[in-house]
Amino acid sequence: MIVAHLADHHAFYGEAMGVRIARKHLGWYTRALAGGDAFRATMNAAETVPAQLALVERYFDELAARGERLQMATPAGAAAVRHAAHSRPAADWAGEALAA
């Protein structure tokens, strides 16, 4: 799912902007995962599509090798996340809109 999402970013925005914009989404994906901070630091230095994809693959392969299980969001959980995201004040979204 994550690789498909990245491919969409890269195709839509082109390599330079797609890699930069995808960093934000990768940060969200890995925010609560083991080693996520170190992954994000490394990911933020990646400048090309192949580098970004290789880092994603390596990170999730390492999680799998350690037996880390990713939990799929339940419909109720997904609704709570959507509600929390949409309840933010408009001023909080301004920077994200400009960055995109």
KEVEXMI-62154 format. One line per 4 residues: number of its first residue (from 0); their letters; for each residue x, y, z of N, C-alpha, C. Coordinates in nm, 3 decimals. Layout:
<recs>
NUM) a) X/Y/Z/X/Y/Z/X/Y/Z  ...
</recs>
This chain:
<recs>
0) miva) 0.083/-0.118/0.000/0.000/0.000/0.000/0.088/0.126/0.000  0.192/0.125/0.083/0.278/0.243/0.093/0.354/0.266/-0.039  0.406/0.159/-0.097/0.480/0.173/-0.223/0.388/0.225/-0.333  0.264/0.178/-0.336/0.169/0.227/-0.437/0.140/0.376/-0.414
4) hlad) 0.128/0.416/-0.290/0.105/0.556/-0.257/0.224/0.641/-0.303  0.346/0.592/-0.277/0.465/0.664/-0.322/0.470/0.674/-0.473  0.436/0.565/-0.541/0.437/0.566/-0.688/0.341/0.673/-0.741  0.226/0.687/-0.677/0.130/0.791/-0.717/0.191/0.930/-0.700
8) hhaf) 0.257/0.953/-0.585/0.321/1.083/-0.562/0.428/1.110/-0.667  0.513/1.011/-0.691/0.622/1.030/-0.786/0.568/1.055/-0.927  0.464/0.983/-0.966/0.406/1.000/-1.100/0.337/1.135/-1.114  0.265/1.177/-1.012/0.189/1.301/-1.020/0.278/1.424/-1.012
12) ygea) 0.372/1.425/-0.916/0.454/1.544/-0.891/0.588/1.542/-0.963  0.629/1.428/-1.019/0.763/1.416/-1.074/0.858/1.376/-0.962  0.979/1.340/-1.000/1.072/1.285/-0.899/1.107/1.385/-0.789  1.153/1.503/-0.825/1.202/1.597/-0.724/1.094/1.633/-0.622
16) mgvr) 0.979/1.679/-0.670/0.871/1.719/-0.577/0.804/1.597/-0.515  0.790/1.489/-0.591/0.726/1.368/-0.539/0.801/1.311/-0.420  0.933/1.308/-0.429/1.015/1.257/-0.318/0.998/1.347/-0.196  1.001/1.476/-0.217/0.988/1.570/-0.104/0.851/1.561/-0.037
20) iark) 0.747/1.559/-0.117/0.612/1.555/-0.062/0.584/1.420/0.004  0.636/1.313/-0.053/0.614/1.180/0.004/0.676/1.167/0.143  0.779/1.244/0.173/0.843/1.238/0.306/0.741/1.262/0.417  0.653/1.358/0.395/0.552/1.390/0.495/0.463/1.269/0.521
24) hlgw) 0.422/1.203/0.415/0.334/1.087/0.429/0.407/0.971/0.494  0.531/0.951/0.457/0.610/0.844/0.520/0.628/0.871/0.668  0.641/0.996/0.705/0.648/1.031/0.847/0.521/0.991/0.920  0.407/1.015/0.858/0.280/0.976/0.920/0.269/0.824/0.930
28) ytra) 0.310/0.755/0.824/0.302/0.609/0.825/0.386/0.548/0.936  0.499/0.608/0.966/0.596/0.546/1.058/0.601/0.611/1.194  0.517/0.707/1.219/0.519/0.785/1.342/0.519/0.698/1.467  0.440/0.594/1.472/0.429/0.514/1.594/0.498/0.378/1.583
32) lagg) 0.580/0.360/1.480/0.645/0.230/1.460/0.784/0.229/1.520  0.830/0.109/1.556/0.964/0.092/1.612/1.068/0.143/1.513  1.160/0.224/1.561/1.266/0.277/1.476/1.221/0.384/1.380  1.099/0.433/1.398/1.044/0.533/1.306/1.122/0.663/1.303
36) dafr) 1.172/0.706/1.418/1.249/0.831/1.422/1.375/0.821/1.337  1.450/0.713/1.353/1.573/0.693/1.274/1.540/0.678/1.126  1.432/0.607/1.095/1.392/0.590/0.956/1.361/0.726/0.893  1.284/0.808/0.964/1.247/0.938/0.909/1.370/1.026/0.887
40) atmn) 1.465/1.021/0.977/1.587/1.101/0.961/1.662/1.059/0.834  1.671/0.929/0.812/1.738/0.878/0.691/1.655/0.910/0.568  1.525/0.891/0.577/1.435/0.914/0.464/1.440/1.060/0.419  1.449/1.150/0.512/1.448/1.292/0.477/1.573/1.333/0.399
44) aaet) 1.675/1.249/0.399/1.796/1.279/0.322/1.790/1.216/0.182  1.694/1.129/0.157/1.683/1.063/0.026/1.639/1.165/-0.078  1.708/1.166/-0.192/1.680/1.265/-0.295/1.621/1.207/-0.423  1.619/1.073/-0.435/1.572/1.011/-0.559/1.465/0.906/-0.530
48) vpaq) 1.387/0.875/-0.632/1.285/0.771/-0.619/1.348/0.636/-0.582  1.453/0.590/-0.652/1.510/0.461/-0.614/1.561/0.458/-0.470  1.622/0.568/-0.424/1.672/0.573/-0.287/1.556/0.566/-0.188  1.449/0.640/-0.216/1.334/0.641/-0.126/1.269/0.503/-0.120
52) lalv) 1.251/0.439/-0.234/1.189/0.307/-0.235/1.276/0.203/-0.166  1.407/0.211/-0.185/1.498/0.116/-0.119/1.494/0.132/0.032  1.487/0.255/0.080/1.479/0.279/0.225/1.349/0.226/0.282  1.239/0.246/0.212/1.110/0.196/0.258/1.112/0.044/0.265
56) eryf) 1.162/-0.018/0.160/1.168/-0.164/0.157/1.256/-0.218/0.270  1.371/-0.157/0.289/1.462/-0.204/0.395/1.400/-0.187/0.533  1.339/-0.073/0.558/1.279/-0.046/0.689/1.170/-0.148/0.721  1.079/-0.171/0.628/0.970/-0.264/0.656/1.017/-0.410/0.657
60) dela) 1.119/-0.441/0.580/1.179/-0.575/0.590/1.242/-0.597/0.727  1.308/-0.493/0.780/1.368/-0.504/0.913/1.261/-0.521/1.021  1.152/-0.448/1.008/1.041/-0.466/1.104/0.989/-0.609/1.099  0.972/-0.661/0.979/0.921/-0.797/0.963/1.018/-0.899/1.020
64) arge) 1.148/-0.877/0.999/1.249/-0.971/1.049/1.250/-0.975/1.202  1.216/-0.861/1.264/1.211/-0.856/1.411/1.076/-0.905/1.464  0.986/-0.938/1.374/0.856/-0.987/1.416/0.758/-0.877/1.451  0.790/-0.753/1.413/0.698/-0.642/1.438/0.576/-0.660/1.349
68) rlqm) 0.459/-0.649/1.407/0.334/-0.664/1.332/0.269/-0.527/1.318  0.227/-0.497/1.198/0.157/-0.372/1.174/0.009/-0.398/1.188  -0.059/-0.312/1.258/-0.202/-0.327/1.279/-0.277/-0.248/1.173  -0.370/-0.315/1.108/-0.454/-0.248/1.010/-0.561/-0.169/1.085
72) atpa) -0.588/-0.050/1.039/-0.689/0.032/1.104/-0.826/-0.032/1.089  -0.901/-0.034/1.196/-1.038/-0.082/1.190/-1.125/0.032/1.138  -1.244/0.002/1.087/-1.330/0.111/1.041/-1.354/0.216/1.150  -1.373/0.172/1.273/-1.395/0.267/1.383/-1.269/0.348/1.408
76) gaaa) -1.153/0.283/1.404/-1.027/0.352/1.424/-0.999/0.451/1.312  -1.027/0.411/1.190/-1.007/0.499/1.076/-1.097/0.621/1.087  -1.221/0.601/1.130/-1.313/0.714/1.146/-1.262/0.809/1.252  -1.205/0.757/1.361/-1.152/0.842/1.466/-1.034/0.925/1.415
80) vrha) -0.950/0.864/1.333/-0.836/0.936/1.276/-0.886/1.047/1.183  -0.985/1.013/1.096/-1.039/1.115/1.006/-1.102/1.229/1.085  -1.176/1.195/1.191/-1.241/1.298/1.272/-1.136/1.388/1.335  -1.032/1.330/1.391/-0.927/1.409/1.456/-0.859/1.500/1.355
84) ahsr) -0.832/1.448/1.236/-0.764/1.528/1.134/-0.851/1.644/1.088  -0.981/1.620/1.073/-1.069/1.725/1.023/-1.115/1.821/1.131  -1.084/1.793/1.256/-1.124/1.883/1.363/-1.015/1.985/1.394  -0.902/1.978/1.321/-0.796/2.075/1.343/-0.839/2.211/1.291
88) paad) -0.797/2.319/1.358/-0.830/2.452/1.307/-0.769/2.475/1.170  -0.834/2.557/1.090/-0.788/2.584/0.954/-0.645/2.636/0.952  -0.606/2.714/1.051/-0.472/2.769/1.055/-0.366/2.659/1.059  -0.399/2.544/1.120/-0.304/2.432/1.125/-0.280/2.374/0.987
92) wage) -0.375/2.386/0.897/-0.362/2.327/0.764/-0.287/2.418/0.666  -0.276/2.545/0.697/-0.221/2.641/0.602/-0.082/2.603/0.555  0.006/2.565/0.646/0.141/2.528/0.607/0.146/2.407/0.518  0.059/2.309/0.545/0.055/2.189/0.463/0.008/2.221/0.323
96) alaa) -0.091/2.308/0.308/-0.140/2.343/0.176/-0.032/2.416/0.097  0.040/2.505/0.163/0.146/2.577/0.094/0.261/2.485/0.056  0.292/2.387/0.142/0.401/2.294/0.114/0.369/2.206/-0.005  0.242/2.171/-0.020/0.202/2.084/-0.131/0.205/2.164/-0.258
</recs>
